[in-house]
Amino acid sequence: MTESAERVVGRLRTAFTSGRTRSIAWRRAQLLALAKMLSDNEDEILAALATDLGKPRFEAWAGDIGASVSEAEYLAKHVGSWAKDDSAPLPLPFRPGRASIRYQPRGVVLVIAPWNYPVYLLATPLAAALSAGNAVVCKPSEVTPATSALITRLAGEYLDPEAIVFVEGGVDETTALLEQRFDYILYTGNGTVGRIVAEAAAKHLTPTTLELGGKSPAIVDRDANLKQAASRIAFAKWSNAGQTCIAVDHVWAHRDIHDELVDRLVTEVRERYGINPRESKDFGRIVNERHTERIKVLLDRGGYDEIVLGGEIDIDARYIAPTIVTGTKPSAALMSDEIFGPILPVLSFDDIDEPVAHINASDHPLALYVFAKKHADGVLDATTSGGACVNDTMMQVFPPSLPFGGVGESGHGAYHGKWGFETFSHRRAIYRRPGFFVEPALAKAPYTAFKERVARFVY
Ligand code: NAD
């Protein structure tokens, strides 16, 4: 970092207190500039994502560029009406008077992003922070160096440098930033670093949104549409080679449909990536050798009956084949940590209460997917997770009307659409009395038994 963290934050604080970032015009202009930055430089961004993650062109465009552009444009379109004061009703004792809620920017905020969707997971929190009128420090992930360097350079060209700063670097740079006082921090990544962020934030009483991960299950009951279930699980598991926070981590299949579901999953892989997925231009790579090795260890440690598909791992090429493992025991290593890779363990159950009990005995997941007719609502009622889908996967993330965030170990707080605007806004309660109003004698000492009786009646 050429400029110290202290200077960066000090500079942004000066910009924020000058009022530069507050107008709706500035917010809209920055949001549209962000959308333009991503659209204008699509080819370069796609190339950087291919270098870092071997991201297939379609997935990189849809998951990183398209989704970010549409979020920034959506916020630009609506921020004018969201930023208006909300009026609040007043009970009798507070009349005559007027109550309102004013959405104020929080101030100087920090966005820390991970590597798996290195554009989307930086651009969408940034857009939310801009929509609320904040000055923003963005910290892209060092794990995807080509993409991080590119978006940092582009941000310098397209966005207001007085109020939006990208800081590249690793642990040292993030640590230096976390020593500063921010008015809000949104962190996306793993829970271990999430705790470091929360501790640093607590020193300044800075509120946070922590977007973490976890083991998101899919449950497929005996009355599910298996063709749909297999197709939608395949989409969530093997897009971005399984490196998606809301990917299906593992599948619970009812014993009656287990074999058919597994056959259909195998067919889905073949249809999508052919007989040799290594040669498919549509199947990504693991982000680095360390993560490839980490996933390999989970597979090598066993705790399952059979690898029915895939299993090939090439550490140097960062390649792990789409892999399906059956007869998985709940005690298997694959069931201990978030897999975050293209290996799908399948467990079987006889009664829907079994996966429900397992989910409730584990950390709350970021997502839960249930493919069922009769028991779908029962599963939703008996469990919790950041978000959920019935008969689908990952779709809970895209509608801007839905909040995106975790619960418990999968994080806290939420953003997307208006939820992001609210996350990065302080809701200031304002009460106004008309000037002509005469002070009620009731609230004035000396207090008497009569005044107390009246007060008890009025309230
Ligand atoms: P990562 O390694 O890129 O880390 C994320 C950020 O934390 C980076 O900017 C990095 O510089 C910073 N960081 C790393 N170590 C640090 C330290 N010791 N002190 C301070 N900062 C530090 O990404 P990751 O954590 O490997 O990301 C994968 C995880 O993120 C998975 O668990 C996944 O489920 C989760 N995730 C969650 C979401 C979500 O929206 N909830 C989205 C994507 C990923």
Boltz pocket constraint, residues with backbone or C-beta under 6 A from the ligand:
constraints:
  - pocket:
      binder: B
      contacts: [[A, 112], [A, 113], [A, 114], [A, 115], [A, 116], [A, 117], [A, 121], [A, 139], [A, 140], [A, 141], [A, 142], [A, 143], [A, 169], [A, 170], [A, 171], [A, 174], [A, 175], [A, 188], [A, 189], [A, 190], [A, 191], [A, 193], [A, 196], [A, 210], [A, 211], [A, 212], [A, 213], [A, 214], [A, 244], [A, 245], [A, 246], [A, 338], [A, 340], [A, 366], [A, 406], [A, 410], [A, 411]]
      max_distance: 6.0
